[in-house]
Amino acid sequence: MPIAVDTLGHLLALKVTPASEQERAQVAELAAAVQESTEKQVAVAFVDQGYTGETASEAAAKEGIRLQGVKHTEAKKGFVLLPRRWVVERTFAWLGRFRRLARDYERLAETWAGWHWVAAVILLLQRLATLSESA
């Protein structure tokens, strides 16, 4: 399931796909959804190696987004923190804490996507409550 998040890890767009589909084939729809939700303010998207290639870059460019790949280092020993790539992984971890999202129980893709949006809203409300308590 390809998702797009902002630099803080807030969910901007997601696309539920079968496991048999390539992630880079979803770039056009995902980029359009990101630009719609941000009112065309996104210029650069940090992506992993699954989104490399001309077709993905061209699809994103049609929406005004330049894809910048985050690659693994050549000589890797132990854990290596990759810049900007951890933001999406952190969001997946946040969403994974919700029991309903821990397993693939839903039959419809729309239902699965809807539960992700509900979880994202709950996370935003929790963060807002924490910020208002500290102010």
N, C-alpha and C positions, 0 to 999 in steps of 0.2 A: 504494500500500500504506500504509494508515494505521497509525501506530505510536504508542505512548504510552511516554514515558520519565520518569524522575524528574528532579529538579533537577540531578543530576550527569551525566545522559545515559545512565543504565543502563536497559536495555530492560525494560519492565514488561509490555507486551502488544503484539501485532501482529495484523493481519488482512489476509490476502492476498486481493485482489479483482481482478476483471477491470477493465481500463481504462475500460470502458463504465459502471461503477457510480459513483455520487456518493459522495464521502467522508463527507458528513454523514449518509448512510443507514447508515453503519457505527457510528455513535456508541453506540447501545444495546449492541451486542455488545462493543465496545471498552471502554466504561465498566464493564460487568459483569466483563470480564476483569481490568481494573485493580483493581477493588474486591476481586476474589477473590485476586489475587496480593499485595495489600497488607493484607489482612484489614480492609477497609473503612476505611482511614485517610486516603484522599484526599478532600479537601473542595473544592478548586479546581483546575481544569485550564486552563492557558493554551493557547489555540487560535488558529489563523490565520483569515483571512476565509472559508476554505472550510467552516468549521464554524459559521457564523452561521445564525440562523433559529430559529424557534419549535420545530420538530420536533427539532432537535439539542439545544436547551436542555432540552426536556421529557424527551427520552430520557436525558440525563445526570442530570437532576434525580431521575428514578426510582431511580437508583443512589446518590443523595446527593452528586452532584458538580455544582458550579456552574461553568459555562463562562465564562471571561473572555477576550474577544477581544483580540488584539494587532494593532492597525491601523497601516497606513502613515501617515506624516505627510502633511499636505496639500501643502506646498511642499517637494518633495524634490530636493535637488541633490547628486549624487554618492552615495556610500555612506552609508546611515543604519542604524546598529545598532538593531534593534528589541529591546526587553527581553523576555527569556525565549524568544523565538522561535528564537534561534540554537542553543539546546540541542538541539533535534530535528535541525536541519540538521547540527550537529556529529556527532551520532550516525549520521546517514546517511553522512557522510564517513568515519567510522571503519569502518562496515560496508562501504562501497565499496572499502576497501583489500583486502578479501578477494577473491581472484581468482574464486572460485566464485560470488560475488554480483555481480560486475561486469556480467554478462550474464544474460538470462532464459533459461537453458537447461532448466530443470526443466519437466516436463509436469504434475506434480501440485502443487496449492497447498500441500498438507501438507509435501511435500518442500522446497519453497521456504521455507516458514515454519521448518521444522526447521533448515535451513542458517543462517538468520538467528539462531536461538537458539544454535547451535553457535558462531557468530562472536561473539555477545554474551558467552558463557561464556569464550571465549578472551580477550576483552578484559578481562573481570573478573579472570581469573587473572593476566594480565600486570600489571594494576594492583596486585593483591595482592602479586605477587612484587617489584615495584618498592618498594612500601611496606615490605615486610619487610626488604629490603636496606638501606633508609635508616634503619631503626630500630636 
